[in-house]
Amino acid sequence: MKEIKLTKDQITQLVAGLFFAGIFGYFYVAYFWLPLSKKITENTKKVATIEKDITKARVKKAQYKNLEKKLAGLVVQKEAAQKKLPKEKKVPDLIRMLTYLSKKHNISISRINPSVAKKERYFTKVAYNITLTSSYHSLGRFLTALALEERILTMENVSITAAKSDDYTINVNFVLTSYQYSG
């Protein structure tokens, strides 16, 4: 193999070229490559962190949709429960309902006497002594309609006696108990 012989000027130029290439390489790596590489690494970590946060936010958003649905359902349940067990006596509403049902079922209510309210742990029982006149079947429909009302009502101590004036008419006394929430 032939040896390559370089002159002194060529060796000087080669060394100078290698020196400047080394200096250029050093400055390229030190001032361009390493800072850029460091920024790329930091930005990659930031992107990964942001993606994790986005994933967490999406999961929470999905949970909030479910929570909103649950809240809406609970509000509906609360309203239904308040209709069944109101916080106030609502005597006018009760009297309107009794009047409407008595007319609908041919009942003649002669007396409604409120009695003392009895406080229980979670509710208060408000009793009304009611006296009415009707036929037996009309009474059955009337009591059934009362039991089917949205508000919780109970009928206790029902006393039925025959009316003296007519064979098909009866006199009825009973205690209608309504409940009110006291929690």
C-alpha positions in Angstrom: 0.0 0.0 0.0 1.2 3.5 -0.8 1.8 5.9 2.0 0.3 9.3 1.7 2.9 11.9 2.2 1.7 15.3 3.3 3.6 18.5 3.2 4.1 20.7 6.2 1.5 23.2 4.9 -1.0 20.4 4.3 -0.4 19.0 7.8 -0.9 22.5 9.2 -4.1 23.0 7.3 -5.3 19.6 8.3 -4.6 20.3 12.0 -6.2 23.7 11.7 -9.2 22.2 10.0 -9.5 19.5 12.7 -9.1 22.2 15.4 -11.8 24.4 13.9 -14.0 21.4 13.4 -13.5 20.5 17.0 -14.2 24.0 18.2 -17.3 24.1 15.9 -18.4 20.7 17.2 -17.9 21.8 20.8 -19.9 25.1 20.3 -22.5 23.2 18.3 -23.0 20.6 21.1 -22.5 23.0 24.0 -24.6 25.9 22.8 -27.1 24.4 20.4 -27.5 20.6 20.8 -27.5 20.2 24.7 -29.8 23.2 25.4 -32.2 22.2 22.7 -32.1 18.6 23.9 -32.7 19.7 27.5 -35.7 21.8 26.3 -37.0 18.9 24.3 -36.8 16.6 27.4 -38.5 19.2 29.6 -41.2 19.9 27.1 -41.8 16.1 26.7 -42.2 15.8 30.5 -44.6 18.8 30.5 -46.7 17.3 27.6 -46.9 14.0 29.5 -48.0 15.8 32.7 -50.6 17.8 30.8 -51.9 14.7 29.1 -52.3 13.0 32.5 -54.2 16.1 33.7 -56.4 16.1 30.7 -57.2 12.4 31.2 -58.0 13.1 34.9 -60.2 16.0 33.9 -62.1 13.8 31.3 -62.7 11.2 34.0 -64.0 13.8 36.4 -66.1 15.4 33.7 -67.7 12.0 33.1 -68.3 11.6 36.9 -69.9 15.0 37.0 -72.3 14.1 34.2 -73.3 11.1 36.3 -73.5 13.3 39.4 -75.7 15.8 37.6 -78.1 13.0 36.6 -78.1 11.7 40.2 -78.7 15.2 41.5 -81.6 15.7 39.1 -83.0 12.3 40.2 -82.6 13.1 43.9 -84.3 16.5 43.4 -87.3 14.7 41.8 -87.4 12.2 44.6 -87.2 15.0 47.2 -90.1 16.8 45.6 -92.2 13.6 45.5 -91.4 13.0 49.2 -92.3 16.5 50.1 -95.7 16.1 48.4 -96.3 12.9 50.4 -94.9 14.3 53.7 -95.1 18.1 53.6 -93.3 20.3 56.2 -96.5 22.3 56.9 -100.0 21.3 57.9 -101.5 22.5 54.6 -105.0 22.4 56.0 -106.6 24.4 53.1 -105.2 21.9 50.6 -106.5 19.0 52.7 -109.9 20.6 52.9 -110.0 21.2 49.2 -109.0 17.6 48.5 -111.7 16.3 50.9 -114.3 18.6 49.3 -113.4 17.5 45.8 -113.4 13.8 46.7 -116.7 14.1 48.6 -118.4 15.7 45.6 -117.0 13.2 43.3 -118.2 10.2 45.3 -121.6 11.7 46.5 -120.5 12.1 50.1 -121.9 14.7 52.5 -119.3 15.8 55.0 -121.0 17.3 58.0 -118.1 17.9 60.3 -114.3 18.2 60.3 -112.8 18.7 63.7 -109.0 19.0 64.1 -107.5 17.4 67.2 -104.2 17.8 68.9 -101.1 17.2 66.8 -98.9 14.4 68.1 -95.1 14.7 67.5 -93.2 11.6 66.7 -89.4 11.3 66.1 -89.4 12.3 62.4 -92.9 13.4 61.7 -96.0 15.0 63.3 -99.4 13.3 63.2 -102.2 15.7 62.7 -105.6 14.1 63.3 -109.0 15.3 62.1 -112.3 13.8 63.3 -114.6 13.6 60.4 -118.4 12.9 60.3 -120.1 12.2 57.0 -123.2 10.6 55.4 -123.1 8.4 52.3 -124.1 5.1 50.9 -121.9 2.1 51.7 -120.4 1.9 48.2 -119.7 5.6 48.0 -117.9 5.4 51.3 -115.7 2.6 49.9 -114.8 4.6 46.8 -114.2 7.7 49.0 -111.9 5.9 51.4 -110.0 4.3 48.5 -109.6 7.7 46.8 -108.2 9.1 50.1 -105.8 6.2 50.4 -104.6 6.8 46.8 -103.9 10.5 47.4 -100.3 11.7 46.9 -100.1 12.9 50.5 -99.8 10.3 53.2 -103.1 9.9 54.9 -104.5 7.1 57.2 -108.1 6.4 58.3 -108.5 5.1 61.8 -111.4 4.2 64.1 -114.0 4.0 61.4 -117.5 3.8 62.9 -120.4 3.1 60.6 -124.1 3.3 61.7 -127.3 3.1 59.7 -129.1 6.4 59.1 -132.6 6.5 60.7 -134.1 8.2 57.7 -133.1 5.9 54.8 -132.2 2.2 54.5 -129.3 2.8 52.0 -127.7 5.7 53.8 -125.1 5.4 56.6 -123.5 7.8 59.0 -119.7 7.4 59.3 -117.3 8.8 61.9 -113.5 8.3 61.5 -110.2 9.9 62.3 -108.3 11.0 59.3 -104.6 11.4 60.1 -102.2 13.4 58.0 -98.5 13.5 58.5 -96.0 16.3 58.3 -92.3 16.2 58.3 -90.7 17.5 61.4 -87.0 16.8 60.8 
